């Protein structure tokens, strides 16, 4: 579940900058300041939900809808390679396009290569070339 704005219920939210040391301390205990980019509302969001506490979250936008990423398409830092070698998972947040590694369980983990063909919509279209030729001749 994505973090939503309490004012406008939009999903376009990001972490806000700290205003003082108290907010910095709250961030360390799981209550970061958030800001809605649509309505400019600012609030503190609690990350301490029992069901979601042990799930991987995007470190940028705190979303839980994550997918896999492939090492062949991205530069992998040496520290991440070490973490992957000892059991971390490759995780990507598609809305903010952030790749990261996590040891936590991933909810709703999907890979673009493993999509079920029945989930992909099939668009059938037929184009009559004779009408296209006639239209282009009329324009000339």
Buried (B, 14 or more C-beta within 10 A) or exposed (E): EBBBBEEBEBBBBEBBEBEEEEBEEBBEEEBBBBBBEBEEBBBEBEBEEEEBEEBBBBEBBBBBBBBBBEEEEEEBEEEBEEBBEEEBBBBBBBEEEBBBBBEEEBBEBBEEEEEEEEEEEEEEEEEEEEEEEEEEEEEE
